[in-house]
Amino acid sequence: MNEYCLYCHERLDVQLSWFTLMFPPKTSWLCHVCKRKLTRITGTTCRMCCRPLENIAAGFVQNDLCLDCVKWERDSNFADVLVQNISLFAYDDGMKEMLARFKFRGDYILAKLFSDDIKQALQTLQFDMLVPIPLSKERLAERGFNQAKALAVEAGFETSDCLKRIHTEKQSKKTRAERFQLENIFYVNDHYDINGKTILLVDDIYTTGSTVRHAAYVLRKHGAKKVCAFTLARG
């Protein structure tokens, strides 16, 4: 049983008793204070991208889709390439802080923070291949690990590296408009047979949806039957 919060390193408040000694509680990676920094996505969300809709002005929602998804579906290149994205948490200040430390400061162990939540969510989904959004070779060497793959692996899932990425400027440095206009930077490794497969893409953050849709577009072009996405946080 883990005794310290992996994020703040404070000792976890575990009540010991004969019951807990005989039936140890599920491992907890976060203390109560750090857990409160995370905001679960609840309530009404966009059917396609999981964006919370309750506080969005009426003009930015059409039926059960946010306006971003409406625009994507009107684009002849991207209509129907992505069935759905599922996200667990809001990309608010608490999540931004945790992911920045995880991704950019090389703290790989923080992938464990979300392992139980990811495992529970992915066990409800049906797919043939779990494909993390890849990093370019240059970015992987710089960062030391692929954060999307780390999240899936720490949750106990096998992943496929069938998707590859061309090196470009960091997404975090692009404006929202530039992300929408992203040129396709993905290609499929021909050593993998994806024909007729249902593929679940995994990434850490969904913002405009450009990354997962460009990936889905390439996978569908190479014969994938259906592409869905799972992202830890929704921006």
C-alpha positions in Angstrom: 0.0 0.0 0.0 1.3 3.4 -1.0 2.1 5.6 2.1 2.8 8.9 0.4 1.1 11.2 -2.1 3.0 10.9 -5.4 2.4 14.5 -6.2 3.0 16.5 -3.0 4.8 13.7 -1.1 2.7 14.3 2.0 1.9 11.1 4.1 -1.4 9.7 3.2 -4.0 9.6 5.9 -4.8 5.9 6.2 -6.9 4.7 9.1 -5.4 1.4 10.3 -7.7 -1.3 11.8 -8.0 -5.0 11.8 -10.3 -4.8 8.8 -7.8 -2.7 6.7 -5.0 -5.1 7.7 -7.1 -8.1 6.5 -8.5 -6.3 3.5 -6.1 -3.7 2.4 -7.8 -0.7 0.6 -7.2 0.0 -3.0 -3.8 1.8 -3.6 -4.2 5.6 -3.5 -1.7 7.7 -5.3 -3.0 11.1 -4.3 -3.8 12.7 -1.0 -7.2 14.3 -0.4 -5.8 17.8 -1.0 -4.3 17.0 -4.3 -7.4 15.0 -5.4 -9.4 18.2 -4.9 -7.2 19.9 -7.5 -8.8 17.7 -10.2 -12.2 18.4 -11.7 -14.2 15.5 -13.1 -16.2 16.2 -16.2 -19.9 15.7 -15.4 -23.2 16.9 -16.6 -24.2 17.5 -20.2 -21.3 17.3 -22.7 -20.8 17.4 -26.4 -21.7 14.0 -27.9 -18.5 14.0 -30.0 -15.7 15.7 -28.0 -16.9 15.6 -24.3 -16.8 19.3 -24.0 -19.1 20.4 -21.0 -22.0 22.3 -22.5 -23.9 23.6 -19.5 -22.1 27.0 -19.3 -21.7 27.6 -23.1 -23.8 30.3 -24.8 -26.6 28.9 -27.0 -24.9 30.1 -30.2 -22.0 27.8 -29.6 -24.1 24.6 -29.4 -26.1 22.9 -32.1 -28.3 20.1 -30.8 -25.8 17.9 -28.8 -22.6 19.1 -30.6 -20.4 22.1 -29.7 -19.7 24.5 -32.5 -16.1 23.2 -33.0 -17.4 19.7 -33.7 -20.0 21.1 -36.1 -17.2 22.8 -38.0 -15.1 19.6 -38.1 -18.1 17.6 -39.4 -18.8 20.1 -42.1 -15.2 19.7 -43.4 -15.2 17.2 -46.2 -11.8 15.8 -45.2 -12.7 15.2 -41.6 -16.4 14.4 -41.5 -17.0 11.1 -39.7 -13.3 10.3 -39.3 -13.6 10.4 -35.5 -16.6 8.7 -33.8 -16.1 10.2 -30.3 -13.6 11.5 -27.8 -14.0 10.6 -24.1 -12.2 12.8 -21.5 -12.2 12.4 -17.7 -11.1 15.7 -16.3 -11.3 19.4 -17.1 -8.0 21.0 -18.2 -8.1 23.6 -15.4 -5.3 25.0 -13.3 -4.9 21.9 -11.1 -4.6 19.5 -14.1 -2.3 21.9 -16.0 0.1 21.9 -13.1 0.1 18.1 -12.8 0.5 17.5 -16.5 3.3 20.1 -16.9 5.3 18.3 -14.2 4.5 15.0 -15.8 5.2 15.9 -19.4 7.8 18.7 -19.4 9.8 18.0 -16.3 10.1 14.2 -16.9 8.3 13.0 -13.8 7.2 9.7 -15.4 5.9 8.2 -12.2 3.0 10.7 -12.2 1.4 8.6 -14.9 0.3 6.4 -12.0 -1.8 9.2 -10.6 -4.5 8.5 -13.2 -4.0 4.7 -13.8 -7.1 3.6 -11.9 -9.4 6.1 -13.5 -8.0 5.3 -17.0 -8.3 1.6 -16.5 -11.9 1.9 -15.3 -12.8 4.0 -18.3 -11.1 2.0 -21.0 -12.5 -1.3 -19.7 -16.0 -0.1 -20.7 -14.8 0.5 -24.3 -14.5 -1.9 -27.2 -11.5 -1.7 -29.5 -9.0 -3.8 -31.4 -5.9 -1.6 -31.0 -4.9 1.0 -28.5 -2.8 3.6 -30.2 -1.1 6.4 -28.3 -0.7 9.7 -30.2 3.0 9.5 -31.1 5.8 11.9 -30.6 8.4 12.6 -33.3 11.8 10.9 -32.8 13.3 14.3 -31.9 10.6 15.1 -29.3 10.8 11.7 -27.8 14.6 12.0 -27.3 14.0 15.5 -25.8 11.3 14.4 -23.4 12.4 10.8 -22.6 9.0 9.2 -22.9 5.7 9.5 -24.7 3.2 10.8 -22.1 0.2 9.3 -24.0 1.8 5.8 -24.0 2.8 6.1 -20.4 -0.7 6.8 -19.3 -2.0 3.7 -21.2 0.8 1.4 -20.0 0.6 2.4 -16.4 -3.2 1.7 -16.6 -2.2 -1.9 -17.6 -2.9 -1.8 -21.4 -0.8 -3.0 -24.3 -0.3 -0.3 -27.0 0.5 -0.3 -30.7 3.0 1.9 -32.4 1.4 1.7 -35.8 1.2 5.5 -36.0 4.2 7.7 -36.5 4.8 11.5 -36.4 6.8 14.0 -38.4 8.7 16.5 -36.3 7.1 20.0 -36.0 6.9 22.9 -33.6 5.3 22.1 -30.2 1.5 22.2 -30.1 1.7 24.2 -26.9 3.3 27.0 -28.8 0.6 27.2 -31.5 -2.5 29.4 -31.2 -6.0 27.9 -31.3 -6.4 29.0 -34.9 -3.1 27.5 -35.9 -4.1 24.2 -34.3 -7.2 24.1 -36.4 -5.1 24.6 -39.5 -2.6 22.0 -38.6 -1.1 20.2 -41.6 -1.2 16.4 -41.4 1.9 15.2 -39.5 1.1 11.5 -39.1 1.7 8.4 -41.2 1.1 4.7 -40.6 3.9 2.2 -40.1 3.3 -0.3 -42.9 4.4 -3.2 -40.6 1.0 -3.0 -38.9 -2.2 -4.3 -40.3 -5.0 -1.9 -39.3 -7.5 -2.9 -42.0 -11.0 -3.3 -40.6 -9.8 -2.6 -37.1 -11.5 -0.4 -34.4 -8.8 1.8 -33.1 -8.8 3.8 -29.8 -6.4 6.8 -29.9 -5.0 7.9 -26.5 -3.6 11.3 -25.7 -3.2 13.5 -22.6 -5.2 16.6 -23.7 -8.0 17.4 -26.1 -8.1 21.1 -27.0 -9.3 21.9 -30.6 -9.5 18.2 -31.6 -7.0 18.8 -34.5 -4.5 16.2 -33.3 -6.8 13.3 -32.9 -8.7 14.1 -36.1 -5.6 14.3 -38.2 -4.5 11.0 -36.7 -7.9 9.4 -37.3 -8.0 10.7 -40.9 -4.7 8.8 -41.6 -5.8 5.7 -39.9 -9.1 5.6 -41.8 -7.3 6.2 -45.1 -5.3 3.1 -44.3 -8.3 0.9 -43.7 -9.3 1.3 -40.1 -13.0 0.6 -39.7 -13.6 3.0 -36.8 -11.5 5.5 -34.8 -12.4 6.8 -31.3 -10.3 8.7 -28.8 -9.6 8.8 -25.1 -8.0 11.8 -23.6 -7.2 12.4 -19.9 -8.2 16.1 -19.9 -10.5 18.3 -22.0 -9.4 21.9 -22.6 
